[in-house]
Amino acid sequence: MSKRTAQSHGRPLRSALRLFLLRSLLRVFAALPLRLSHTIGIGFGWLAWATHSAMRKTAEENIQRCLPELSPDEQRQLVRETLHETGKTITELGMIWQGSKSRIESLATQIEGQEILEQALAAGHGAILLAPHSGAWELGGLYTATRTPMTTLYRPPREPAFEELMNRARERFGAQLVPANRHGVKALLLALRRGEVVAILPDQEPSVGEGEFAPFFGQPAYTVTLIHHLMQKTGAIAILGRTERLPRGQGYSLHYFAAPAGMYDPDPAIALAALNAGVEQMVRENPAQYQWVYRRFRRQPVHPFKAQVTPYE
C-alpha cells in the first residue's frame, strides 16, 4: 500500500474519532451547571493567554487596530477578558446544542426589543435578523427559532460529519439551515416572501466576489453584500440581535435592535457602511464579549481605502 493510499484510508477513521470526541465533550458540558461550564471556559481562556496562542495574537491585533483610544494596559485587559469569553463560547456549546427547549427558554432570562421583531414581521415583507459574533449568538438563534419560523444561512465546515451534527443541533427547534450558495440564497428569498425571518452573521467575511469593502471601526472590512441585495429585492426589514452572557452563570440577555436607517439606502456603499456601523455600536456596548479572535481583516483592498462614515441611528 502506497503512502498516499494509507493516508486516504486513515482520513475517515480520524474524522470518526474527532466526531466521537466532540460528541462526548458536548454531552459532558451539557450536563454541567452553566456557572461551572463558564468557569471552565475562563480556564481555557486563561490557557490561551498564558501560552501566547494564535487566538491571543489575533485578538491583540484586532483590538489594537479597532480601539486605539484604549491605553496599552486597557487593551491587554480587554484581550484577557475576550479570551475568557471565547472560552465560555466553547464550553457553553454543549448546553446550547443539546439542551432541551425548556432549558434554552429558561436561560433566556431577559428579552429586550422583542416588539421590534414582531412589528417587522407584521409588516409582511419578512425580517432579516443580523446577529454578529457577540456573546452567545448560537443561543440567540435557537431562542428566536422557538418563537417564529426562521431560515438561517451558514457556511458548511470542512468535515461533513461535523456539518450533520451542527445542523441537527441548530434545526432541532424548527429552524431551517441553508448553505451559503445560490440554492441557499433562493431559500432565503422564498422565506422572506412568505413573511418569515432569515438569520445571517453580518460580520463573517464572505467569499471572493460576494462582498465589498466598508468601514468597520474605521478599518476596511470585506463585508457581505447579500443582505443589501435581499433588502432591496424584497422590502424586508433588518434587525440587529445580540445575546449577552450575564455574570456568574445567571443566564443570557437577548436584545433586538432596529437597524440603522442607512441600510435601506439603494447605494450599496452607504448601506454596507451603515450595517458595519450598527454592528460596531453593539460591539462597543460590550466589547469583551465580541469575538476578537476572528480574523475579520484578513482580506484587504488593493487600492487605498477611504472610509465612509455613516452614523448609527
C-alpha positions as CSV (number, residue, x, y, z in Angstrom):
1,M,0.0,0.0,0.0
2,S,1.4,3.4,-1.0
3,K,1.8,6.2,1.5
4,R,-0.9,8.3,-0.3
5,T,-3.4,5.3,-0.2
6,A,-2.7,4.7,3.5
7,Q,-3.4,8.4,4.2
8,S,-6.6,8.3,2.3
9,H,-7.8,5.3,4.3
10,G,-6.8,6.9,7.5
11,R,-8.9,10.1,7.0
12,P,-12.3,8.5,7.6
13,L,-11.0,7.0,10.8
14,R,-9.6,10.2,12.1
15,S,-12.8,12.0,11.2
16,A,-14.9,9.5,13.0
17,L,-12.6,9.7,16.1
18,R,-12.8,13.6,16.1
19,L,-16.6,13.4,15.8
20,F,-16.8,10.9,18.7
21,L,-14.6,13.1,20.9
22,L,-16.7,16.2,20.0
23,R,-20.0,14.4,20.8
24,S,-18.6,13.2,24.1
25,L,-17.4,16.7,25.1
26,L,-20.7,18.2,24.2
27,R,-22.5,15.6,26.4
28,V,-20.2,16.3,29.3
29,F,-20.6,20.1,29.1
30,A,-24.3,19.9,28.5
31,A,-24.7,18.1,31.9
32,L,-22.9,20.8,33.8
33,P,-24.5,23.8,35.5
34,L,-23.9,26.9,33.4
35,R,-21.9,28.6,36.1
36,L,-19.4,25.7,36.2
37,S,-19.3,25.5,32.4
38,H,-18.4,29.1,32.2
39,T,-15.8,28.8,34.9
40,I,-14.1,26.0,32.9
41,G,-14.3,28.3,29.9
42,I,-12.5,31.0,31.7
43,G,-9.8,28.5,32.4
44,F,-9.5,27.7,28.7
45,G,-9.2,31.5,28.0
46,W,-6.5,31.8,30.7
47,L,-4.6,29.0,29.0
48,A,-4.9,30.7,25.6
49,W,-3.5,33.9,27.2
50,A,-0.7,32.2,29.1
51,T,0.6,30.2,26.1
52,H,0.6,33.2,23.8
53,S,-1.8,31.3,21.4
54,A,-2.8,32.3,17.9
55,M,-6.1,33.4,19.4
56,R,-4.4,35.8,21.7
57,K,-2.3,37.2,18.9
58,T,-5.3,37.7,16.6
59,A,-7.3,39.4,19.5
60,E,-4.4,41.7,20.2
61,E,-4.1,42.7,16.6
62,N,-7.8,43.4,16.2
63,I,-8.1,45.4,19.4
64,Q,-5.1,47.5,18.6
65,R,-6.5,48.2,15.2
66,C,-10.1,48.9,16.2
67,L,-9.7,50.5,19.7
68,P,-6.6,52.6,19.5
69,E,-8.1,55.1,22.0
70,L,-7.5,52.5,24.8
71,S,-4.3,52.6,26.7
72,P,-1.9,49.6,26.3
73,D,-3.0,48.4,29.8
74,E,-6.7,48.7,28.9
75,Q,-6.0,46.8,25.6
76,R,-4.2,44.0,27.5
77,Q,-7.1,43.7,29.9
78,L,-9.7,43.6,27.1
79,V,-7.7,40.8,25.4
80,R,-7.7,38.8,28.6
81,E,-11.4,39.3,29.1
82,T,-12.3,38.4,25.5
83,L,-10.2,35.2,25.7
84,H,-12.2,34.3,28.8
85,E,-15.4,34.9,26.9
86,T,-14.2,32.9,24.0
87,G,-13.5,30.0,26.4
88,K,-17.1,30.3,27.5
89,T,-18.3,30.2,23.9
90,I,-16.6,26.8,23.7
91,T,-17.8,25.2,26.9
92,E,-21.4,26.5,26.7
93,L,-21.9,24.9,23.3
94,G,-22.7,21.6,24.9
95,M,-25.7,23.1,26.7
96,I,-26.8,25.2,23.6
97,W,-26.5,22.3,21.1
98,Q,-28.0,19.6,23.3
99,G,-30.2,21.4,25.9
100,S,-34.0,20.9,25.8
101,K,-36.3,23.6,24.6
102,S,-37.4,24.4,28.2
103,R,-33.8,24.8,29.3
104,I,-32.9,27.1,26.4
105,E,-36.0,29.2,27.2
106,S,-35.3,29.3,30.9
107,L,-31.7,30.6,30.3
108,A,-33.0,33.5,28.2
109,T,-33.8,35.4,31.4
110,Q,-34.1,38.9,29.8
111,I,-35.6,39.8,26.4
112,E,-35.4,43.3,25.2
113,G,-36.8,44.7,21.9
114,Q,-38.9,41.7,21.0
115,E,-41.6,44.1,19.8
116,I,-39.2,45.3,17.2
117,L,-39.1,41.8,15.7
118,E,-42.9,41.4,16.0
119,Q,-43.5,44.7,14.3
120,A,-41.1,43.8,11.5
121,L,-43.0,40.6,10.8
122,A,-46.3,42.3,11.0
123,A,-45.3,44.5,8.0
124,G,-45.5,41.4,5.9
125,H,-42.2,41.6,3.9
126,G,-40.1,39.4,6.2
127,A,-37.3,40.3,8.6
128,I,-33.6,39.8,8.3
129,L,-32.0,39.1,11.8
130,L,-28.4,40.1,11.8
131,A,-26.6,38.5,14.8
132,P,-22.8,39.2,14.8
133,H,-20.3,37.1,16.7
134,S,-21.1,38.6,20.1
135,G,-21.9,36.7,23.2
136,A,-23.9,33.5,22.8
137,W,-25.1,34.1,19.2
138,E,-25.9,30.4,18.9
139,L,-28.4,30.5,21.8
140,G,-30.0,33.7,20.4
141,G,-30.7,31.9,17.1
142,L,-32.2,28.9,18.8
143,Y,-34.4,31.0,21.0
144,T,-35.7,33.1,18.1
145,A,-36.5,29.8,16.2
146,T,-38.8,28.8,19.1
147,R,-40.9,31.9,18.5
148,T,-41.1,32.1,14.7
149,P,-40.2,30.2,11.5
150,M,-36.6,31.0,10.7
151,T,-34.2,30.2,7.8
152,T,-30.5,30.6,8.7
153,L,-27.6,31.0,6.3
154,Y,-24.4,29.1,7.2
155,R,-21.0,28.2,5.8
156,P,-20.5,24.5,5.7
157,P,-17.5,23.2,7.7
158,R,-14.8,21.2,6.1
159,E,-15.8,18.0,7.8
160,P,-19.2,16.6,6.5
161,A,-19.7,14.7,9.7
162,F,-19.4,17.9,11.8
163,E,-21.9,19.6,9.4
164,E,-24.5,17.0,10.1
165,L,-24.0,17.4,13.9
166,M,-24.2,21.2,13.7
167,N,-27.2,21.3,11.5
168,R,-29.1,18.8,13.7
169,A,-28.4,20.9,16.7
170,R,-29.4,24.2,15.2
171,E,-32.5,22.9,13.5
172,R,-34.0,20.9,16.4
173,F,-36.5,23.7,17.3
174,G,-37.7,24.3,13.8
175,A,-35.1,26.5,12.1
176,Q,-34.1,25.6,8.6
177,L,-30.3,25.9,7.7
178,V,-29.3,26.6,4.2
179,P,-25.7,26.7,2.8
180,A,-24.1,29.9,1.5
181,N,-24.6,29.2,-2.2
182,R,-27.2,30.1,-4.8
183,H,-29.6,27.5,-3.6
184,G,-29.3,28.9,-0.1
185,V,-29.9,32.4,-1.4
186,K,-33.0,31.2,-3.2
187,A,-34.3,29.7,0.0
188,L,-33.8,33.0,1.9
189,L,-35.7,34.9,-0.8
190,L,-38.6,32.4,-0.6
191,A,-38.7,32.7,3.3
192,L,-38.8,36.5,3.1
193,R,-41.6,36.4,0.5
194,R,-43.5,34.2,3.0
195,G,-43.1,37.0,5.6
196,E,-40.7,34.9,7.7
197,V,-37.3,35.6,9.5
198,V,-34.0,34.8,7.9
199,A,-30.8,35.0,10.0
200,I,-27.3,35.9,8.8
201,L,-24.0,36.6,10.5
202,P,-23.2,40.1,9.2
203,D,-19.6,40.2,10.4
204,Q,-18.4,36.9,8.8
205,E,-16.0,37.6,5.9
206,P,-17.7,36.5,2.6
207,S,-16.1,34.6,-0.2
208,V,-14.3,36.5,-3.0
209,G,-16.9,38.2,-5.2
210,E,-19.6,38.2,-2.6
211,G,-18.6,41.3,-0.7
212,E,-17.3,44.8,-0.9
213,F,-15.0,46.8,1.5
214,A,-16.8,49.0,4.0
215,P,-15.5,50.7,7.2
216,F,-15.7,48.8,10.4
217,F,-14.1,50.7,13.4
218,G,-12.6,52.9,10.7
219,Q,-10.8,50.0,9.1
220,P,-11.6,48.4,5.6
221,A,-13.5,45.2,6.2
222,Y,-14.7,42.9,3.4
223,T,-18.4,42.9,4.0
224,V,-21.2,40.7,2.7
225,T,-23.4,42.3,0.0
226,L,-26.2,39.7,0.2
227,I,-28.0,41.5,3.0
228,H,-28.4,44.6,0.9
229,H,-29.5,42.6,-2.1
230,L,-32.2,40.8,-0.1
231,M,-33.5,44.0,1.4
232,Q,-33.7,45.8,-2.0
233,K,-35.3,42.8,-3.6
234,T,-38.0,42.0,-1.0
235,G,-38.5,45.1,1.1
236,A,-37.6,43.1,4.2
237,I,-36.9,44.9,7.5
238,A,-33.4,44.4,9.0
239,I,-33.0,43.8,12.7
240,L,-29.8,43.6,14.8
241,G,-29.6,41.0,17.5
242,R,-27.2,40.3,20.4
243,T,-27.2,37.6,23.1
244,E,-25.3,38.8,26.1
245,R,-23.9,36.5,28.8
246,L,-25.0,37.5,32.3
247,P,-22.4,37.2,35.1
248,R,-22.0,34.1,37.3
249,G,-23.9,31.8,35.0
250,Q,-27.2,33.6,35.6
251,G,-28.3,33.1,32.0
252,Y,-28.5,35.3,29.0
253,S,-30.0,38.7,27.9
254,L,-31.4,38.8,24.4
255,H,-31.6,42.2,22.6
256,Y,-33.3,43.1,19.3
257,F,-32.4,46.5,17.8
258,A,-33.8,48.4,14.8
259,A,-31.2,48.5,12.0
260,P,-29.6,51.9,11.1
261,A,-31.7,53.8,8.5
262,G,-28.7,53.9,6.1
263,M,-29.1,50.1,5.5
264,Y,-32.2,50.8,3.4
265,D,-30.3,53.2,1.0
266,P,-30.2,51.8,-2.6
267,D,-26.5,52.8,-2.7
268,P,-24.6,49.6,-1.6
269,A,-21.6,51.7,-0.2
270,I,-23.9,53.6,2.1
271,A,-25.9,50.5,3.1
272,L,-22.8,48.4,3.9
273,A,-21.2,51.3,5.9
274,A,-24.5,51.6,7.9
275,L,-24.5,47.8,8.5
276,N,-21.0,47.8,9.9
277,A,-21.8,51.0,12.0
278,G,-24.7,49.1,13.6
279,V,-22.5,46.1,14.4
280,E,-19.8,48.4,15.8
281,Q,-22.3,50.2,18.1
282,M,-23.4,46.8,19.5
283,V,-19.7,45.7,20.0
284,R,-18.9,48.9,21.9
285,E,-21.7,48.3,24.3
286,N,-20.0,45.0,25.5
287,P,-16.6,44.7,23.8
288,A,-15.3,41.8,25.9
289,Q,-18.0,39.5,24.5
290,Y,-17.2,40.2,20.9
291,Q,-15.2,37.5,19.1
292,W,-12.0,39.5,18.6
293,V,-10.2,36.2,17.9
294,Y,-11.8,36.1,14.4
295,R,-9.6,37.3,11.6
296,R,-12.0,39.9,10.4
297,F,-9.4,42.0,8.5
298,R,-7.7,39.1,6.8
299,R,-8.6,40.4,3.3
300,Q,-7.6,44.0,2.5
301,P,-8.2,46.2,-0.5
302,V,-5.5,46.5,-3.2
303,H,-6.0,50.3,-3.6
304,P,-6.1,52.9,-0.7
305,F,-9.3,52.7,1.2
306,K,-11.3,55.8,2.1
307,A,-13.7,55.3,5.0
308,Q,-17.3,56.5,4.5
309,V,-18.7,57.3,7.9
310,T,-22.4,56.5,8.4
311,P,-23.8,57.4,11.8
312,Y,-25.7,54.8,13.8
313,E,-29.4,55.8,14.0
